[in-house]
Amino acid sequence: MKKDPQYEDHLIKTLSRNDGYGHYDFDKVYMFMDQNTVEHPDRFVESINISLLSISTEIQHVLTKSFLYSGDLSILHIDLVCKVLEEQFKNHSDVFRPNMLKLQEALHMPPSYPSDKDAEFDNHLQKCKNAVQSWLETHG
């Protein structure tokens, strides 16, 4: 992908999706950025913020479902998002902090049906909470 001269544009466009389904593609972008340094990190700030809001909204949807499935959280790769923000976008932590706080708030929302969940849900939810909390503590 990096051979494409427009690769950053493609990544930014993907992260900018806020149609309610973008979170299904965000993981590919964050996985790519975990393995590759972007050349112009400043260009990503707005689209990352959009993706953080979309992820927060999706977490709220996950927690209101009648059955809590850990796969609904794992597809969001929140730990990877935090890692990429830490490694490539440290200089923008003040811009991301408000949306990371929204992400934290969403993760702490009580589930609508707390007893209907798969065995891994609580464990995965706690890992997500820990990743966001760690990022927030580092960038307090």
URVEN-V420281 format. One record per backbone hydrogen bond with DSSP energy under -0.5 kcal/mol. NH is the residue of the N-H (numbers start at 1). CO is the residue of the C=O. Records with the same first field share a line. If there is no record, write none. Layout:
BEGIN
NH = CO ; CO
END
This chain:
BEGIN
4 = 1
7 = 4
10 = 6
11 = 7
12 = 8
13 = 9
14 = 10
15 = 11
16 = 12
17 = 14
24 = 21
25 = 22
26 = 22
27 = 23
28 = 25
29 = 25
30 = 26
31 = 27
32 = 28
33 = 29
34 = 30
35 = 31 ; 32
36 = 32
43 = 40
44 = 41
45 = 42
48 = 44
49 = 45
50 = 46
51 = 47
52 = 48
53 = 49
54 = 50
55 = 51
56 = 52
57 = 53
58 = 54
59 = 55
60 = 56
61 = 57
62 = 58
63 = 59
64 = 60 ; 61
65 = 61 ; 62
68 = 116
69 = 67
72 = 69
73 = 69 ; 70
74 = 70
75 = 71
76 = 73
77 = 73 ; 74
81 = 77
82 = 78
83 = 79
84 = 80
85 = 81
86 = 82
87 = 83
88 = 84
89 = 84 ; 85
92 = 89
93 = 90
95 = 92
96 = 92
97 = 93
98 = 94
99 = 96
100 = 96
101 = 97
102 = 98
103 = 99
104 = 100
105 = 101
106 = 102
107 = 103
108 = 104
109 = 106
112 = 63
114 = 111
116 = 113
117 = 115
118 = 68
121 = 118
124 = 120
125 = 121
126 = 122
127 = 123
128 = 124
129 = 125
130 = 126
131 = 127
132 = 128
133 = 129
134 = 130
135 = 131
136 = 132
137 = 133
138 = 134
139 = 135
140 = 137
END
